[in-house]
Every structure is written in structure tokens, then in C-alpha cells.
């Protein structure tokens, strides 16, 4: 096995003029065959980046146009493009010139195979790459996102773990509770009126207490735990907030909570 030397060849940090875009970081990963581009992409994917593998340089500009569209919600993206020699370099250089001209914030990471790393496990290699590719991350900590959502509005994107909590009592059918959210104690009390929520936590807490350290030991940088109910306003919100509060004090984890659908009409 071989490790990858990372060279940051190009960086552009000027925001696009006259456009409002969610994109804050575009990483273009390239290099020679066997340099670890797929492993590098996995590092960014674990960190929450939108990733595209094996994209020709002439198609990167079109993809960036989609990212820069005002309706796009992609904030961070990583694109892998192979070095194939010849006209590839001309097309790659032209694409970079276009990105500079339009002011798209981006950086290019060139991976070159140079060092023998025999004896390194896959997890050790991933951690080494993460330390080099993501210098701002906190080594030895796992970023955990607890995300609530409503199935009626579509599935959440690419969770690592997904919990369907539609089996719990639904406050939506109580007219006085319907306008509230899972962050209100009245909602929590209703869900737990027969002890169903406590019984769920009695089984869920040990599972997560076991799984989170395993993901951390494996070298994973970002874990998304999605919790879904019907509308994403009551049950899933209560549970996501509860789990975020439970693990927020642990030094090994960087905890974030997202309520995707809580602001939708009740």
C-alpha cells in the first residue's frame, strides 16, 4: 500500500460577483493512478461534502454551474478527476482558468504516490489522509449530526443511520398540540404518555453508545443519524433534540442537530 502526498496547486477564494450561492468550498481532487483519489474522496464524503467521482475535466464546469445556481443547496463539494495526460491537461487548465474568471471559490489537490506505507490499515490511511486534506478538523473526534425529517416530504439524503419513529404516538391528531414542535415539553409528554418513548430510549441509547465509538475507531469523520416521522415536526424533532443533548457533552463528539421540516405548516 502507498500513501499519498497532497499538493494544493490552486486556490481561489473570491466570491462570485452578482450571485447568491450556498457553495463555500469546491475541492477538485486529481492525481496519478493508484494515488488514493477514491480514499481521499471518502474522507471528504465523511465530512459531509457532496462528492462526484471520475468526472472528466470538461464536465466539471457544467457541474459547478449547477452548484452555483441560486436554488442549489450544495455548500461543500469534492470532485475527482483522473490525470490521463495529453489533451487532459489542456482541458483541465482551461477549466481552472474559467473557474478563476468566474470567481468560484475552489482548491485543487494533486495526489502523488511517493511513500511506502506497508502495514497501515485502511482506517489508519483514512485518518492520515483526513489530517492532511482537512487540516481544520479536530483529530480524534467524530462529528455527529442528528437530523429530524418528515417522510411525507421525501427521504433525507444519505444518512449513515436511519430511525423510523412513526410507531410512536402522533401529536398531530391533537388540535391543541398540532401547532407545537418536538422541542415543546407538552409534545414529549404526549409521546411518552404510555412510556413508549422511554422504552425506545432504553433500547436506542445502548445501541448508539456502542456504535459511535466503533465509527470513531474506524476513522470516520462525520456520522449522520436521521430520525423520521410523518411530518418531521413532532416525534422526530423531540428525539433528535434529545439525542443531541445527550451526546453534546461527550469530548469525543462534535454534535450538531438539524430539523429539516420543523418549519413546514402543521
N, C-alpha and C positions, 0 to 999 in steps of 0.2 A: 504494500500500500504506500502511497505517496501523499505528502501533504502539499498544500497549495500556498505559494507566496502571493499575496494580494498587492497589486499596484493600483492606486487610484490615479487614473490617467487624465480624467477630465471632470471638472465640476463647474456647474453654472447655478448661481443662486439668485439670479434676478427674476422677480415675479413677472408673469406675462402681463403686458400692458393692456388695459381695457377689458380684461376678462376676469370673471369671478369663478375660480375653480377650487375644488376641495383638495386637489393634488398638492402635496407638500414635499414629497420625496419620490423621485424616479431613479431606480438603480438599474443600469444596464450591465449585465454580467457576461463577460466573454473570456476567451482563452483557448488554449490548445486542448485537443482530445485527451481525456484522462486527467485533466487538471482539477476535477471536482466541482464542475459547474452545477450538477444536479444536487450535490450535497450542499453547496452554497445557497442554491435556491430554497432548499428545505429549511435552512436557517432563517431566511427572510420570511418564509411562509409561516413558520412557528411564531415569528414575531408579529404576525398579523398583516403582512404585506399581501397584496393581490399579485399573484405570480403567473407568468406565462413562460412556458419552456419552449426552446428550439424554434424561435421566431426569426425568419430572415430579416436582415437589416432594413430592406426596402419596405417591410411591413410594420416596422416599429413606429415610424412617423404616423401612419394611419391609426395605430392603436393609441398613441399619445393624443391624437386629436379627439378620440372618444373620451379619454381620461379628462381632457381639458374642457369638455363640454359642460355647460353650466348645470346640466341635470345629472352629471356623474357624481357618485358618492365615494369614488375611489380616492383615498387620501395618500396611501403609500403603495407603490408598485415596484416589482422587480421583474425584469425581462432577461431571459437567457438567449444569447445569440452566438452561434459557433464561429470560430475562425476557420475559414476554408481556403484562404489565400486568393491570389489573383484579383478578380473583379470584386470580391467580397470587401477588400479593404477600401476600394474606391467608393462603393456603396455605403459602407459603414461611416467613412469620413464625411460623405455628403449628408448622411442622416444627422450626424453630430453637428455639422455646420447649420443645418436647418433648425435644430433644437436651440442652438445658441442664438440664432437670429430671432426666433420667436420668444426667447427669454424663458423657456421651460426649465424649471429647477431640476437638475439631474446630476448624476455622477456615473462614471464608468469604472468598473472594477475588472482589471485584467488578471486572470489566474494563470500562473505558470508553475509547472511541476518541477520542483527543484530539490526536495529534501526527502530522504527515505524515512518513513515512519512505521516500519515493521513493528508489530506488537501493539499498536494502538487499536482499541476497539472502535466501532462505528460511533458510539456515544462520545468517546474521548475526542475523535476527529471533529464531530459536530460542535463540541464545546470550544475546541481550538479555533475553528472557523468563525464561530459566533463572536469570540473575543476579538478577532481581527476585523471581521466585517461589520460588527456592531459595537464599536468602542464605547457607546453611551449606555449599553445595557449593564445591569448590575450582575456581576458574576455570582453564581451560586444561588440565584433567586429565580422563582418561577412567577411569571406574570399570569394571573388568573382573572378571566373575565366571566362574570355571571350575567347572562343575558336573558331577560324575560321577553316573550313574544306571544302573539296570538296565532293559532293555526289557521283561523279564518282569513288572515291576511297573508298567508303563504309561509313556507318554512324559513327558518333563519339560515344564513349562509355558512356552510362548512363548520359546524360545531364539532368539537372533539368528543363531547358527551352530550346527549340529549335526553331530557327527562320530560315525559308526558304526564302532566298532573291533572288532567281532565277528570280523573276518577274522584277527586276531592269535591266537597260541597261547593256549589257555584253561587256566589252572592249576586250575580247578575239578575236573578229572578226575584230578588227582594227590592222593591221600588225605593226604599229608603237607603239601601246600601249601594245601589247601582251607580250613583254619581261618584262614589268614593273610589279609592285605589287601594292596592295591596299594602301601601305604606301607612294606611289608617288602622289603628288597633281594632276598631269595630269589625273590619274585614277579617283580620287574623282570628279574632274570637269566633266569628261565624264559621270560618273554615274548620276551626278546631272544636266546634260545638259538641261533637261526639268523640273527641280525642283522635280523630283521623289524622290530623296534621302532626301531632306529637308522635303517633305510631309511625308515620312516614319518616320523620326525622330520626327516630330510634334506629331505623334501618339505613337511612341515607348517610348520616354522619359517619358511621364506621366505614362505609364504602369509600367516601371521599377521604377520610383520614388515612386509609390505606393507599388509594390511588395517587393522590397528589405527590407524596414523597417518591413514589415509583417513577412518575413522569419527571420529577426534578432530577432524580438519579440518572435517568436515561439521557439527560441533556436537553430536554425540551425547554424552549424559552417561553412559549405562550400557550396557555390552555384555555379553550372556550367551553364553558358549561352552559348550555342553553336549556331553559325551562319554559315549556309551552303549555298554555291553557287555551280556552276557546278564543277569547278576545284579547288576551295579553294585558288585562287591566287589573285583575284582582289576584287570583291564585298564584300565577307565575311571578307577579311582581312581589308578593309577600315572601315567596320562597327565595327568589333571587336576592332580595334585600337581606333576608335572614342569613343566607349563606355568606354574603359579602361581609356582614358584620361579624360573623363567627370566625372567619379566616383573616380578617383585616389586621388583627393584632399579631399574627404569626410573622416572625422576622424572615422566614424563608419565602414569603409570597408577597407579590405586589398585586393588590386586589383592586379590581375595577368592576362597577356594576352598570349595566345598560338596560333600560326599559324601552324596548323598541316601539311598542304600540300603546303605551300607557296614555298618551295624549289624544288618542283617537276618541271619537264620540262614544259615550257609553251606550 
